[in-house]
């Protein structure tokens, strides 16, 4: 393919992603427009604006950690990738991922910023990076479930799930998924050995095997540590917003609620375009079970979505214009 054709193709990608991302942001804002007056229905002096501002500022830390995780994971294949270009790529991935099932478009958005040569390997590394974050989210949620059973009110889980069967199914599914993703995260080399040798005739299979063999435990361990730090950061953003929106409970229960909400969203497969609706529903279910108000649940969840999803998506639209045509 000539450079001119690639340039035209890239222009089409930019235009498509830009229009779809902007349409998505506009749709979500319009969809929740009537809820904004309700979010700030209390007297202004009662709202904690400091916590809202700190939570918003932590978005930069959140995505800085995400960019560093990804940069470390693809380092075996792109050792010269710097933090700022990696951050731009992460934001571009946000724009490309919001309207795709399970945000698979994020892979394309990021990979377009890498030079040709080892993009397939980078896709594998990106997938493992996502799995590392999912592993921490699942573990955090299961620890919250364990904490509720051991130290808090066991009836809280019954209030959330409605009946013992649903609770048992959800917990069993969460544990099973946790074990599965933990194996994917910690044993990429061993899993590569399971790929049948006869499949090596296909180029992309060879690249996938090569990528998995180069993601050693030490490297994955660094990414898991950063994933845990990032999990604490975006959980803290959520907790701050809960207190900003008039939550009066204790801090441990606040973090437990957030962990359960993230667990529920992770276990339930969902398209990016439907994410806010699912998170709102789960947040309402969990927080009201803990005796938090609907205003706390809806206000904090919607504001977190604006800060951590919609705003980075707009940054991603700008970032998409930075993609170069690589020979």
C-alpha positions as CSV (number, residue, x, y, z in Angstrom):
1,X,0.0,0.0,0.0
2,X,1.4,3.4,-1.0
3,X,2.0,6.1,1.6
4,X,-0.7,8.3,-0.1
5,X,-3.3,5.5,0.3
6,X,-2.2,5.0,3.9
7,X,-2.5,8.7,4.5
8,X,-6.1,8.7,3.1
9,X,-6.9,5.7,5.2
10,X,-5.6,7.3,8.3
11,X,-7.6,10.5,7.6
12,X,-10.7,8.3,7.3
13,X,-9.9,6.7,10.7
14,X,-9.4,10.0,12.3
15,X,-12.6,11.4,10.9
16,X,-14.6,8.4,11.9
17,X,-13.3,8.1,15.4
18,X,-13.6,11.9,16.0
19,X,-17.2,12.0,14.8
20,X,-18.2,8.8,16.7
21,X,-16.4,9.9,19.9
22,X,-18.0,13.4,19.8
23,X,-21.4,11.9,19.1
24,X,-21.0,9.5,22.0
25,X,-20.0,12.3,24.4
26,X,-22.9,14.5,23.2
27,X,-25.3,11.6,23.6
28,X,-24.2,10.8,27.1
29,X,-24.4,14.4,28.3
30,X,-27.8,14.9,26.7
31,X,-29.0,11.5,28.2
32,X,-28.1,12.7,31.7
33,X,-28.8,16.4,31.3
34,X,-31.9,16.3,33.5
35,X,-29.9,14.8,36.4
36,X,-27.4,17.7,36.6
37,X,-29.8,20.0,38.5
38,X,-30.6,17.2,40.9
39,X,-26.9,16.5,41.5
40,X,-26.5,20.0,42.9
41,X,-30.0,20.4,44.4
42,X,-28.6,20.9,47.9
43,X,-27.3,24.3,49.0
44,X,-24.0,25.1,47.5
45,X,-22.3,25.6,50.8
46,X,-23.2,22.0,51.7
47,X,-21.4,20.6,48.7
48,X,-17.7,19.7,49.1
49,X,-16.1,21.4,46.1
50,X,-12.6,20.6,47.4
51,X,-13.1,16.9,47.1
52,X,-14.6,17.3,43.6
53,X,-11.6,19.3,42.5
54,X,-9.1,16.9,44.0
55,X,-10.9,13.9,42.4
56,X,-10.8,15.7,39.0
57,X,-7.1,16.4,39.4
58,X,-6.4,12.7,40.1
59,X,-7.6,11.9,36.6
60,X,-4.2,13.0,35.4
61,X,-2.5,10.6,37.9
62,X,-4.9,7.8,36.9
63,X,-4.1,8.0,33.2
64,X,-0.4,8.7,33.8
65,X,-0.3,5.3,35.7
66,X,-2.2,3.7,32.8
67,X,0.2,5.0,30.3
68,X,3.2,3.9,32.3
69,X,1.7,0.4,32.7
70,X,1.2,0.1,29.0
71,X,4.7,1.5,28.3
72,X,6.3,-1.1,30.5
73,X,4.3,-3.9,29.0
74,X,5.2,-3.1,25.4
75,X,8.8,-2.2,26.2
76,X,10.2,-5.6,25.0
77,X,8.9,-4.7,21.5
78,X,9.1,-0.9,21.5
79,X,11.9,0.0,24.0
80,X,12.2,3.6,22.9
81,X,8.5,4.5,23.7
82,X,8.4,7.5,26.0
83,X,5.8,8.4,28.7
84,X,4.3,11.4,26.9
85,X,3.7,9.6,23.6
86,X,2.3,6.6,25.5
87,X,-0.1,8.9,27.4
88,X,-1.3,10.4,24.1
89,X,-1.8,6.9,22.7
90,X,-3.8,6.0,25.8
91,X,-6.1,9.0,25.4
92,X,-6.5,8.1,21.7
93,X,-7.5,4.6,22.7
94,X,-10.2,6.1,24.9
95,X,-11.7,7.9,22.0
96,X,-11.6,4.7,19.8
97,X,-12.9,2.5,22.6
98,X,-16.0,4.1,24.0
99,X,-18.3,3.0,21.3
100,X,-16.9,-0.5,20.8
101,X,-17.9,-3.7,22.7
102,X,-15.8,-4.1,25.9
103,X,-13.7,-1.2,24.7
104,X,-11.8,-3.4,22.1
105,X,-11.3,-0.2,20.1
106,X,-8.7,0.9,22.7
107,X,-6.3,-1.6,21.2
108,X,-6.5,0.0,17.7
109,X,-6.3,3.5,19.1
110,X,-3.1,2.8,21.0
111,X,-1.4,0.6,18.3
112,X,-1.8,3.2,15.6
113,X,0.8,5.3,17.5
114,X,3.4,2.5,17.2
115,X,5.6,2.0,14.2
116,X,5.0,-1.0,12.0
117,X,7.0,-4.1,12.8
118,X,5.8,-5.5,16.1
119,X,2.3,-4.3,16.4
120,X,0.8,-7.8,16.8
121,X,3.2,-8.3,19.7
122,X,2.1,-5.0,21.1
123,X,-1.6,-6.0,20.9
124,X,-0.8,-9.1,22.9
125,X,1.1,-7.0,25.5
126,X,-1.8,-4.6,25.6
127,X,-4.2,-7.4,26.3
128,X,-2.1,-8.7,29.1
129,X,-1.9,-5.2,30.5
130,X,-5.7,-5.0,30.5
131,X,-5.8,-8.4,32.2
132,X,-3.5,-7.2,34.9
133,X,-5.8,-4.4,35.7
134,X,-8.8,-6.7,35.7
135,X,-7.0,-9.1,38.0
136,X,-6.6,-6.3,40.6
137,X,-10.2,-5.2,40.2
138,X,-11.5,-8.7,40.8
139,X,-9.2,-9.3,43.8
140,X,-10.2,-6.0,45.3
141,X,-13.9,-6.8,44.9
142,X,-13.5,-10.3,46.4
143,X,-11.6,-8.9,49.3
144,X,-14.5,-6.5,49.9
145,X,-16.9,-9.5,49.8
146,X,-14.7,-11.3,52.3
147,X,-14.5,-8.2,54.5
148,X,-18.3,-7.9,54.6
149,X,-18.7,-11.5,55.5
150,X,-16.1,-11.4,58.3
151,X,-16.3,-7.9,59.8
152,X,-19.4,-6.1,58.5
153,X,-23.0,-7.1,58.3
154,X,-23.5,-10.3,56.3
155,X,-27.1,-9.2,55.5
156,X,-25.6,-6.5,53.3
157,X,-24.9,-9.1,50.5
158,X,-28.4,-10.4,50.8
159,X,-29.8,-6.9,50.4
160,X,-27.6,-6.4,47.3
161,X,-28.3,-9.7,45.5
162,X,-31.9,-10.2,46.7
163,X,-31.6,-14.0,47.1
164,X,-28.9,-16.5,48.1
165,X,-28.9,-18.2,44.7
166,X,-28.0,-15.0,42.9
167,X,-25.3,-14.2,45.5
168,X,-23.8,-17.7,45.2
169,X,-23.8,-17.5,41.4
170,X,-22.1,-14.1,41.4
171,X,-19.5,-15.0,43.9
172,X,-18.7,-18.3,42.2
173,X,-18.4,-16.5,38.8
174,X,-16.2,-13.8,40.3
175,X,-13.8,-16.4,41.8
176,X,-13.7,-18.5,38.6
177,X,-13.0,-15.4,36.5
178,X,-10.3,-14.3,39.0
179,X,-8.5,-17.6,38.8
180,X,-8.7,-17.6,35.0
181,X,-7.3,-14.1,34.6
182,X,-4.6,-14.7,37.2
183,X,-3.4,-17.6,35.1
184,X,-3.4,-15.4,32.0
185,X,-1.5,-12.7,33.9
186,X,1.2,-14.8,35.6
187,X,1.8,-17.6,33.1
188,X,2.1,-16.1,29.6
189,X,5.2,-18.1,28.8
190,X,3.6,-21.4,29.9
191,X,0.4,-20.6,27.9
192,X,2.6,-19.9,24.8
193,X,3.9,-23.4,25.1
194,X,0.3,-24.7,24.7
195,X,-0.1,-23.3,21.3
196,X,0.2,-26.2,18.8
197,X,3.5,-26.1,16.8
198,X,1.7,-26.7,13.5
199,X,0.0,-23.3,13.9
200,X,3.4,-21.6,13.5
201,X,2.9,-21.5,9.8
202,X,0.6,-18.5,10.3
203,X,2.6,-15.3,10.8
204,X,0.3,-13.7,13.4
205,X,0.4,-16.9,15.5
206,X,4.2,-16.8,15.5
207,X,4.1,-13.2,16.6
208,X,1.6,-14.0,19.4
209,X,3.8,-16.8,20.6
210,X,6.9,-14.6,20.5
211,X,5.1,-11.9,22.4
212,X,3.9,-14.2,25.2
213,X,7.4,-15.7,25.5
214,X,8.9,-12.2,26.0
215,X,6.5,-11.1,28.8
216,X,8.4,-12.5,31.7
217,X,7.1,-12.6,35.3
218,X,9.3,-9.7,36.5
219,X,7.8,-7.4,33.9
220,X,4.3,-8.5,34.5
221,X,4.9,-8.1,38.3
222,X,5.8,-4.4,37.8
223,X,2.6,-3.9,35.8
224,X,0.5,-5.6,38.4
225,X,2.0,-3.3,41.1
226,X,1.2,-0.2,39.0
227,X,-2.3,-1.6,38.4
228,X,-2.8,-1.9,42.2
229,X,-1.7,1.7,42.7
230,X,-4.0,2.8,39.8
231,X,-6.9,0.9,41.4
232,X,-6.4,2.7,44.7
233,X,-6.3,6.1,42.8
234,X,-9.5,5.7,40.9
235,X,-11.2,4.1,43.9
236,X,-10.2,7.1,45.9
237,X,-11.6,9.4,43.2
238,X,-15.0,7.6,43.6
239,X,-14.8,7.7,47.4
240,X,-14.1,11.5,47.4
241,X,-17.0,12.1,45.1
242,X,-19.3,10.1,47.4
243,X,-18.3,12.3,50.3
244,X,-18.7,15.4,48.0
245,X,-22.2,14.2,47.3
246,X,-23.3,14.2,51.0
247,X,-22.2,10.6,52.0
248,X,-21.9,10.5,55.8
249,X,-20.7,6.9,56.4
250,X,-17.3,5.6,57.4
251,X,-14.3,5.4,55.1
252,X,-13.9,1.6,55.1
253,X,-17.5,1.0,54.0
254,X,-17.1,3.6,51.3
255,X,-14.1,1.7,49.8
256,X,-16.0,-1.6,50.2
257,X,-18.9,-0.2,48.2
258,X,-16.6,1.1,45.4
259,X,-14.8,-2.3,45.3
260,X,-18.2,-4.1,44.9
261,X,-19.4,-1.7,42.2
262,X,-16.2,-2.2,40.2
263,X,-16.5,-6.0,40.7
264,X,-20.0,-6.0,39.5
265,X,-19.2,-4.0,36.4
266,X,-16.2,-6.3,35.6
267,X,-18.1,-9.5,35.9
268,X,-21.0,-8.2,33.8
269,X,-19.8,-8.1,30.1
270,X,-21.0,-4.7,28.7
271,X,-20.5,-2.6,25.7
272,X,-18.7,0.7,26.3
273,X,-21.7,2.7,25.1
274,X,-23.8,1.1,27.9
275,X,-21.2,1.3,30.6
276,X,-22.7,4.3,32.5
277,X,-26.2,2.8,32.7
278,X,-24.7,-0.5,34.1
279,X,-22.5,1.3,36.6
280,X,-25.4,3.5,37.8
281,X,-27.6,0.5,38.3
282,X,-24.9,-1.4,40.2
283,X,-24.0,1.7,42.3
284,X,-27.7,2.3,43.2
285,X,-28.0,-1.4,44.3
286,X,-24.8,-1.4,46.3
287,X,-24.9,2.0,47.9
288,X,-28.6,1.9,49.0
289,X,-27.9,-1.4,50.6
290,X,-25.3,0.4,52.7
291,X,-27.9,3.1,53.5
292,X,-26.3,5.7,51.3
293,X,-28.7,8.0,49.5
294,X,-29.7,7.8,45.8
295,X,-28.3,11.3,45.3
296,X,-24.9,10.0,46.6
297,X,-25.0,7.0,44.3
298,X,-26.1,8.8,41.1
299,X,-24.2,12.0,41.7
300,X,-20.8,10.4,42.5
301,X,-21.2,7.8,39.7
302,X,-22.2,10.3,37.0
303,X,-19.4,12.7,38.0
304,X,-16.8,10.0,38.0
305,X,-17.9,9.0,34.5
306,X,-17.6,12.6,33.4
307,X,-14.1,12.9,34.9
308,X,-12.6,9.5,34.0
309,X,-14.4,8.6,30.8
310,X,-16.0,11.6,28.9
311,X,-13.2,14.1,29.6
312,X,-10.4,11.7,28.6
313,X,-12.5,10.8,25.5
314,X,-12.4,14.5,24.4
315,X,-8.6,14.5,25.0
316,X,-8.5,11.4,22.9
317,X,-10.2,13.1,20.0
318,X,-7.4,15.7,20.1
319,X,-4.8,12.9,20.5
320,X,-6.1,11.1,17.4
321,X,-4.9,14.0,15.3
322,X,-1.3,13.2,16.3
323,X,-1.1,9.8,14.6
324,X,1.6,9.7,11.9
325,X,1.8,7.6,8.8
326,X,4.6,5.1,9.3
327,X,6.3,3.5,6.4
